[in-house]
Amino acid sequence: MTKQSGSLLLIFAIVALAACVTINVYFPEAAAERAADRFIQDVIGEDERQSSAIPPAGGGGLRFSGLLMASAYAQSPDINIDTPQVQSIKERMAERHRNHLAEWFNAGAIGLTRRGLVEIRDRSAVSLADRRNLERIVSEENSDRNAVYREIAVANGHPEWESDVRETFARQWISNARSGWYYQTADGEWTRK
């Protein structure tokens, strides 16, 4: 073997090793559930909170795989929900919940969708005078919910996690809902908790 062919072989081996090593950052589901629960409890208030007994999903961390098939998992990181943008949205949502939404959830006028939003399900459960206000407030709530899912993903350095954040929050809104509130099942049907 010549010196040149030995060098080429070494370079090829290094390139092949580097090409086989991949880094996948998995969405930290358990940490997201804890963050969602904390956020939701801050919004609906301690008096309105429904205890959740759903165990967190496992997983998360970093996975390295390559020629040696080595794997390493980091402990599930925390999800940051304490940015000024997220806090501002949370304060608006908590005020809206206290002033309007809690009453409308209790009356069955609105329910939680399977996509992490609020939907009007029975206008007749609200007085005629409040119906226009109902539409405006539900629209504002959904705008803030969409914004908070996006902001949490961005604040954690992974804008591509927005749909995962939304799905996690959708489950946790339902999990934290009070008895008697309506929510959508996976097939889109309304049911009462």
C-alpha positions as CSV (number, residue, x, y, z in Angstrom):
1,M,0.0,0.0,0.0
2,T,1.4,3.4,-1.0
3,K,1.5,6.3,1.3
4,Q,-1.0,8.1,-1.0
5,S,-3.5,5.3,-1.0
6,G,-3.2,4.9,2.8
7,S,-4.0,8.6,3.2
8,L,-6.9,8.3,0.9
9,L,-8.2,5.3,2.9
10,L,-7.9,7.3,6.1
11,I,-9.7,10.3,4.7
12,F,-12.4,8.0,3.3
13,A,-12.8,6.3,6.8
14,I,-13.1,9.7,8.5
15,V,-15.6,11.0,6.0
16,A,-17.7,7.7,6.3
17,L,-17.7,7.9,10.1
18,A,-18.7,11.6,10.0
19,A,-21.5,10.8,7.5
20,C,-22.9,8.0,9.7
21,V,-23.2,10.1,12.9
22,T,-26.5,11.7,13.1
23,I,-27.9,13.9,15.9
24,N,-31.7,13.8,16.4
25,V,-33.2,16.2,18.9
26,Y,-36.4,14.6,20.1
27,F,-39.4,16.6,21.4
28,P,-39.3,16.3,25.2
29,E,-42.9,15.2,25.7
30,A,-42.7,14.7,29.5
31,A,-41.2,18.2,30.0
32,A,-43.8,19.7,27.7
33,E,-46.6,18.1,29.6
34,R,-45.3,19.5,32.9
35,A,-44.9,23.0,31.3
36,A,-48.4,22.8,29.8
37,D,-49.9,21.8,33.2
38,R,-48.2,24.7,35.0
39,F,-49.2,27.2,32.3
40,I,-52.8,25.9,32.3
41,Q,-53.1,26.0,36.0
42,D,-51.9,29.6,36.1
43,V,-54.6,30.4,33.5
44,I,-57.6,28.7,35.0
45,G,-56.5,29.4,38.6
46,E,-56.1,27.2,41.6
47,D,-59.8,27.2,42.5
48,E,-60.8,26.0,39.1
49,R,-58.0,23.4,38.6
50,Q,-59.0,19.8,38.0
51,S,-56.4,17.4,39.2
52,S,-54.6,15.5,36.5
53,A,-53.5,11.9,37.0
54,I,-52.1,11.2,33.6
55,P,-48.6,9.9,33.9
56,P,-46.0,11.7,31.7
57,A,-44.8,10.1,28.6
58,G,-41.2,9.1,28.7
59,G,-38.4,9.8,26.3
60,G,-36.6,12.9,25.1
61,G,-33.0,13.7,24.9
62,L,-30.3,13.3,22.3
63,R,-29.5,10.2,20.3
64,F,-26.2,9.6,18.5
65,S,-25.9,6.7,16.1
66,G,-23.1,5.8,13.8
67,L,-20.7,3.0,12.9
68,L,-20.3,2.0,16.5
69,M,-24.1,2.1,17.2
70,A,-23.5,4.0,20.4
71,S,-26.5,5.7,21.9
72,A,-26.7,8.3,24.7
73,Y,-29.7,9.9,26.2
74,A,-29.7,13.1,28.1
75,Q,-32.2,13.7,30.9
76,S,-35.4,15.3,29.6
77,P,-34.8,19.1,29.5
78,D,-37.2,21.6,30.8
79,I,-39.4,23.6,28.4
80,N,-39.1,27.3,28.9
81,I,-42.5,29.0,29.4
82,D,-41.2,32.0,31.3
83,T,-40.3,34.4,28.5
84,P,-41.8,37.9,28.6
85,Q,-43.9,37.1,25.5
86,V,-45.4,33.9,26.9
87,Q,-46.0,35.6,30.3
88,S,-47.9,38.5,28.6
89,I,-50.1,36.1,26.7
90,K,-50.7,34.0,29.8
91,E,-51.8,37.1,31.8
92,R,-54.3,38.0,29.0
93,M,-55.7,34.5,28.9
94,A,-56.0,34.3,32.7
95,E,-58.0,37.5,32.8
96,R,-60.2,36.4,29.9
97,H,-60.8,33.1,31.7
98,R,-61.8,34.8,35.0
99,N,-64.0,37.4,33.3
100,H,-65.8,35.3,30.7
101,L,-64.5,31.8,29.7
102,A,-65.0,30.0,33.0
103,E,-68.7,31.0,33.1
104,W,-69.2,29.9,29.4
105,F,-67.3,26.6,29.9
106,N,-69.6,25.9,32.9
107,A,-72.7,26.7,30.9
108,G,-71.6,24.5,28.0
109,A,-71.6,27.4,25.6
110,I,-67.9,26.7,24.7
111,G,-65.7,23.7,24.7
112,L,-62.1,22.6,24.2
113,T,-61.2,21.4,20.7
114,R,-58.9,18.5,20.0
115,R,-56.5,21.1,18.4
116,G,-55.9,23.1,21.6
117,L,-58.4,25.9,20.8
118,V,-61.8,27.0,22.1
119,E,-64.9,26.6,20.1
120,I,-68.5,27.9,20.5
121,R,-70.7,24.9,20.7
122,D,-74.0,26.3,22.0
123,R,-74.8,30.0,21.5
124,S,-78.2,29.6,23.2
125,A,-76.4,28.9,26.6
126,V,-75.4,32.6,26.5
127,S,-77.8,35.6,26.8
128,L,-78.6,37.5,23.5
129,A,-76.7,40.5,24.8
130,D,-73.5,38.4,25.3
131,R,-73.5,36.5,22.0
132,R,-71.6,39.1,20.0
133,N,-69.1,39.4,22.9
134,L,-68.8,35.5,23.0
135,E,-67.6,35.4,19.4
136,R,-65.1,38.2,19.9
137,I,-63.7,36.8,23.1
138,V,-63.4,33.2,21.7
139,S,-61.6,34.7,18.7
140,E,-59.2,36.6,21.0
141,E,-58.6,33.4,23.0
142,N,-57.8,31.3,20.0
143,S,-55.4,34.0,18.7
144,D,-53.5,34.0,22.0
145,R,-53.5,30.2,22.1
146,N,-52.0,30.0,18.6
147,A,-49.5,32.6,19.6
148,V,-48.4,30.9,22.8
149,Y,-47.8,27.5,21.1
150,R,-45.6,29.3,18.5
151,E,-43.8,31.4,21.2
152,I,-43.0,28.4,23.4
153,A,-41.5,26.5,20.4
154,V,-39.4,29.5,19.4
155,A,-38.4,30.3,23.0
156,N,-37.0,26.8,23.2
157,G,-34.9,27.1,20.0
158,H,-37.1,24.7,18.0
159,P,-39.8,26.5,15.9
160,E,-40.4,23.1,14.3
161,W,-41.8,21.9,17.6
162,E,-44.9,24.1,17.3
163,S,-47.2,21.3,16.3
164,D,-45.9,19.1,19.1
165,V,-46.4,21.9,21.6
166,R,-50.0,22.4,20.3
167,E,-50.8,18.7,20.5
168,T,-49.4,18.5,24.1
169,F,-51.3,21.5,25.2
170,A,-54.5,20.2,23.6
171,R,-54.3,17.0,25.7
172,Q,-53.4,18.9,28.8
173,W,-56.2,21.5,28.5
174,I,-58.6,18.6,28.4
175,S,-56.8,16.8,31.3
176,N,-57.0,20.0,33.4
177,A,-60.6,20.8,32.5
178,R,-63.2,21.0,35.2
179,S,-65.9,18.4,35.5
180,G,-68.8,19.4,33.3
181,W,-66.8,21.2,30.7
182,Y,-67.1,20.0,27.1
183,Y,-64.2,18.8,24.9
184,Q,-63.8,17.2,21.5
185,T,-62.8,13.6,21.3
186,A,-60.3,12.4,18.7
187,D,-63.1,11.9,16.2
188,G,-64.4,15.5,16.7
189,E,-67.5,14.6,18.8
190,W,-68.3,16.7,21.8
191,T,-68.4,15.0,25.2
192,R,-68.7,16.3,28.7
193,K,-66.0,15.7,31.3
